[in-house]
Amino acid sequence: MSISELSDFLPGSFVINKGNKSWGIGQVQSSVKNIVTINFEHVGKKVINIDIIELETININAINRSI
């Protein structure tokens, strides 16, 4: 896999779907080009086209410290 096939979302990173925050926090499972597979806490696994759905990377450690 070449570097041009990778998206900005690395496996293991945490994200939220800005348009559906009720999905909860998701952990990236894989990403190739504009397709990212994410396991969300409230809706399970979703395959997302990041050209259509806006994701935001979050720092899960910062969230855990504020609880």
N, C-alpha and C positions, 0 to 999 in steps of 0.2 A: 504494500500500500504506500503510495507516495504521499508526501506532505500536503499536496494540493487536494487530496481526497479527505483530509481531516477537517472537521468543523472546529469551532472555538470551544465546544463543550467536551471536556475530557471525561472519560469514564471514571466514575467515583465522585465526580463533583455534584454539588447540590444546586437545584434550580427551583423556581416557581414559574407557573404559567401566568403571566401578567393579566391575561384575559379571563382566567378561571382560578383565582386564588383558593377557591373552595376545594380544589384538587389536593391541596396541601403541598408539602415539600416533596420534591422528587429527586431521585438519585439517578444520574446518567449511567446507563448500562453500556451503550455503544453509540458511536457517531461516525457517519461517513458522509462527506460533503454536507448537504443540507438536511439530511435525515438523522434524527436523534431518537434513540429508544430510551425511555425513562420509566422508572418504577415510582409512581406517585403513592403517597401514603393513604389517600382516600379513594382513589379510582383504579389503582393497579397499573399495569404496564400499558404505556401509550407510545405509539410511533408518531413522532412529530416532524413536520416539515417546517424548519425554522424560517423559510421564506414566507410562510403564511402565519405561523403562530409565534408570538414574541415570548421568549424565555428570558428570565433574569437569573444570573448566577448569584448564589447567596453564600455567605460564610456561616456554615452551620455551627462553628465554634462560638461565634459572637452571639448567636441566638441562644445556645445552651447556657452561656454565662449570664444572660439577662433573665433567665427563668428562676 
